[in-house]
Amino acid sequence: MTALAENPLVQGLERLPVHPTALVIFGATGDLAHRKLLPALYNLAHEGALPERFELVGVSRSTYAHEEFRAIARESIARFSRTKPDPAVLDGLLADMRYIPGVFDDDSVYAELGRTLDELDDKAGYPLSRVFYLSTAPQFFPVIIGELGEAGLNRAKGGETRVVIEKPFGYDLASARKLNAQVLGVFDESQVFRIDHYLGKETVQNMMALRFANALFEPVWNRNYVDHVQITAAEDIGIEGRAGYYEGAGALRDLVQNHMLQLVALLTMEPPTAFEANRLRDEKLKVLEAIVPPAIENVPMMASRAQYGPGVQAGVAVRGYREEDGVAPESRTETYAALRLQISNWRWAGVPFYLRTGKRLARKVTEIEVQLKPVPHLAFQNQGSVGVQPNQIVITVQPDEGVSISLGAKIPGPRMRIRPVNMEFHYGTSFVSQSPEAYERLILDAMRGDATLFTRNDEIEALWGIIDPILTAWKEETASPIPQYPAGSQGPPEANALLQPGHSWRRL
Amino acid sequence: MSEDVWSERETSPDAVDAALREMLRARHTANHALVPARVLNLVVVVDRAWKGEIANRLERVGRYHASRTVLCAVEPGRTTIDARVVMSYDEPTGDGLGVILEQVEIDLGEMHLENLESVIDPIRAPEIPTMLWCPHGHAEAINSLLEIADVILLDSDDGPDPAIALARAAELLASVYVVDLAWLRTTPWRERLAASFDPPGRRELLLQICRLATRHQASSTASAALLAGWLASRLRWEPTPLSAHAHGELSGLAHAGDHDVAVQLDSSDQLVPGLTGVTVAVQEAWSLALDRGSGGLCAHRSSADGTETSWLVLGASRGEGGILGEGVRQALLRDPTYGPALSCARAFWGAEAATA
């Protein structure tokens, strides 16, 4: 009897099978596991999306017994799950959850982990795939990777072994390269899943559908029609007690290097020939490599930084960044970063791409505005109206995911007067399904071995390559004070200097 | 949840349409952040006496509400049309948007069914798909609305004779896309069977299956037959007519190339509609049984070497409200495997099966 190359039962199913898996979370008692990973796993279990055999092992420094860890996990899920937990499903998920306490550079932790994974294979009666999820502080990534290699856990007989690495992947270009070398010294690139949860968001994925499933946009998606692009990731909250992390990161590393440049790549890449991991990542890499990093001396002309000072947010007085607990009074960490980038290829040459992100701004919004060039000749009068404005295509990632296109329309009346109107599409009104949490999608993809929505090694280095000169310039520039902007405002006026004549930042 | 309500006795479709437009305009003017959902029209035609029960079922679909639901209650002898429009919404907080859902309830008579299209067409939200559900039959209504319906929702588990229900589904499928709740009840079972045979080392076992046994609630024979039909169509078995036995059991054979597959559909005393279990056995004494349990499906595997393994495949039951909600969601998707599965399921009752 011949073996079947394809599983004939899969066709037509929305949910593709996932190989039976043991998932090991390093940092299992940390904040990310607590708020996102454990609730995401519960939701996958609730939906019946986990593989038919699924085992979960937590590894962390805190000393807990298995039962104590299960109680912690139960509490995390009850608090943060998007679906109300079904007690029987939750009990089933937690029933045989294991916990291994220990520091990450202790060989005995990995020996114990190896024994546990072998035991789980025996229990299943066949080798489970193994996924190691590194949800720890980044300084432990190389330690854990090295230990997994030393313990021989980077390969498993009969099943796949994969490693998921949380952000930040590196601190700058040199550290990212070093970490890539360390990781790829132990695992093959096909085993490595560098996660940026933004890529798991439905709207971000839908940017590809918008561009490549509609003939409407592609003809104007180039330098001939696009005047400029603005990408905004504004937050109205401060650092929320995360001074320890934020002081060492800043806005540029926290959001621009990963999320915002990923948005740039998806917005500007050439159409991939297939929605398949390497085809997509090849196209993203090409466009990222076309963004010429600035020379250090040119950084002030294309990048701007600032910190939020005291101000008023939603009617309440709030502290400035330097007054936040855990922040040095003389801190030079930026809470606001704005860039003007150029993409040096035929499609985009000469089109400015403005990026800005900041904390304690007037409003929480993540959006992309593509502003088209004005019409070449206007036959209408402008008197008595705001007149004809260039068309704008605005893709909103949050809070209300959707797309809005501004058009010029005639104002009712005897005269030919034009004003802009919006044609809007909101996800919330157009689909009956609730979007899954980004982590649910990404955990499932990692277990399935689909790296399409994960960042490849060369891609991560290209991302850091764009940011690295700016980090260097800002680190070296210590003489002038960091500009301040009032909390709750539109951001620092200094960022206006990046804009070309006739351009302005969109109002938040 | 806030509501705006309009109603009129002895009204017309144009008046209902005008009321809908005016209510939307007024609500949007009052709050620009409130916008109507524009996903799907759901037209439901029911017996007047069961209107409340169907309305309750529609309430339980949760987040899978259609954008505009038109519930037509048919009352014998009625000659006029009464209508009530309810526009419901949650006022958005902060910068968010609020979504408006519209429900139109129409009381009409049997005399209106033959030309029901002329009543419904003006009331549909334009440019979005329309799904039709007639849980109490009303063949005249279906015939009238077939041209404007993009999808028909039905439940082959409804009705006393599964052969007739499956034949009706096949008849409708010839002219419109069909979402069958009986088919959706098999989804978790199909997913789990597909996953169980997905590892490359297990796939060849699919070619050696020699026995398929399903267990189902007494009224869900169509679901069981669709699951068997799905396996038959995917694995290219040729079903032969099943024989009926005591307690509603059905058994027979399907030809699978060089061997036969024993097929058995057994009813159980489960309360909720759908399957309660499935067992698949292969020639070399390997078998897998999945049975409904607390927190998911209880799996039990027997291997040729005598090893017995049991475990729980996690998953929460969707319940009947969830099944109906899933039916609404499926209106926007297309499943290419239903038609072949339906054809093979019908062949278990002697209908000629289209080759998968």
Chai-1 contact restraints between the chains, C-beta under 6 A:
chainA,res_idxA,chainB,res_idxB,connection_type,confidence,min_distance_angstrom,max_distance_angstrom,comment,restraint_id
A,M1,B,E204,contact,1.0,0.0,6.0,A-B,restraint_1
A,M1,B,L207,contact,1.0,0.0,6.0,A-B,restraint_2
A,A3,B,E204,contact,1.0,0.0,6.0,A-B,restraint_3
A,L4,B,R203,contact,1.0,0.0,6.0,A-B,restraint_4
A,N7,B,D198,contact,1.0,0.0,6.0,A-B,restraint_5
A,N7,B,R203,contact,1.0,0.0,6.0,A-B,restraint_6
A,P8,B,R234,contact,1.0,0.0,6.0,A-B,restraint_7
A,L9,B,A194,contact,1.0,0.0,6.0,A-B,restraint_8
A,L9,B,R234,contact,1.0,0.0,6.0,A-B,restraint_9
A,V10,B,A194,contact,1.0,0.0,6.0,A-B,restraint_10
A,Q11,B,T337,contact,1.0,0.0,6.0,A-B,restraint_11
A,G12,B,D335,contact,1.0,0.0,6.0,A-B,restraint_12
A,G12,B,P336,contact,1.0,0.0,6.0,A-B,restraint_13
A,G12,B,T337,contact,1.0,0.0,6.0,A-B,restraint_14
A,L13,B,E191,contact,1.0,0.0,6.0,A-B,restraint_15
A,L13,B,A194,contact,1.0,0.0,6.0,A-B,restraint_16
A,R15,B,E191,contact,1.0,0.0,6.0,A-B,restraint_17
A,P17,B,A194,contact,1.0,0.0,6.0,A-B,restraint_18
A,P17,B,A195,contact,1.0,0.0,6.0,A-B,restraint_19
A,P17,B,D198,contact,1.0,0.0,6.0,A-B,restraint_20
A,A45,B,L314,contact,1.0,0.0,6.0,A-B,restraint_21
A,H46,B,A316,contact,1.0,0.0,6.0,A-B,restraint_22
A,G48,B,P188,contact,1.0,0.0,6.0,A-B,restraint_23
A,G48,B,G315,contact,1.0,0.0,6.0,A-B,restraint_24
A,L50,B,L314,contact,1.0,0.0,6.0,A-B,restraint_25
A,E52,B,A195,contact,1.0,0.0,6.0,A-B,restraint_26
A,E52,B,V313,contact,1.0,0.0,6.0,A-B,restraint_27
A,D86,B,A316,contact,1.0,0.0,6.0,A-B,restraint_28
A,A88,B,S294,contact,1.0,0.0,6.0,A-B,restraint_29
A,A88,B,G295,contact,1.0,0.0,6.0,A-B,restraint_30
A,V89,B,G295,contact,1.0,0.0,6.0,A-B,restraint_31
A,V89,B,L314,contact,1.0,0.0,6.0,A-B,restraint_32
A,V89,B,A316,contact,1.0,0.0,6.0,A-B,restraint_33
A,G92,B,G295,contact,1.0,0.0,6.0,A-B,restraint_34
A,G92,B,G296,contact,1.0,0.0,6.0,A-B,restraint_35
A,G92,B,L312,contact,1.0,0.0,6.0,A-B,restraint_36
A,G92,B,L314,contact,1.0,0.0,6.0,A-B,restraint_37
A,L93,B,L314,contact,1.0,0.0,6.0,A-B,restraint_38
A,G125,B,T309,contact,1.0,0.0,6.0,A-B,restraint_39
A,P399,B,D95,contact,1.0,0.0,6.0,A-B,restraint_40
A,P399,B,G96,contact,1.0,0.0,6.0,A-B,restraint_41
A,D400,B,L97,contact,1.0,0.0,6.0,A-B,restraint_42
A,H426,B,L97,contact,1.0,0.0,6.0,A-B,restraint_43
A,G428,B,L97,contact,1.0,0.0,6.0,A-B,restraint_44
A,G428,B,V99,contact,1.0,0.0,6.0,A-B,restraint_45
A,T429,B,V35,contact,1.0,0.0,6.0,A-B,restraint_46
A,T429,B,A37,contact,1.0,0.0,6.0,A-B,restraint_47
A,T429,B,R38,contact,1.0,0.0,6.0,A-B,restraint_48
A,T429,B,V99,contact,1.0,0.0,6.0,A-B,restraint_49
A,S430,B,R38,contact,1.0,0.0,6.0,A-B,restraint_50
A,S430,B,V39,contact,1.0,0.0,6.0,A-B,restraint_51
A,V432,B,V39,contact,1.0,0.0,6.0,A-B,restraint_52
A,V432,B,Y64,contact,1.0,0.0,6.0,A-B,restraint_53
A,V432,B,R329,contact,1.0,0.0,6.0,A-B,restraint_54
A,Q434,B,R63,contact,1.0,0.0,6.0,A-B,restraint_55
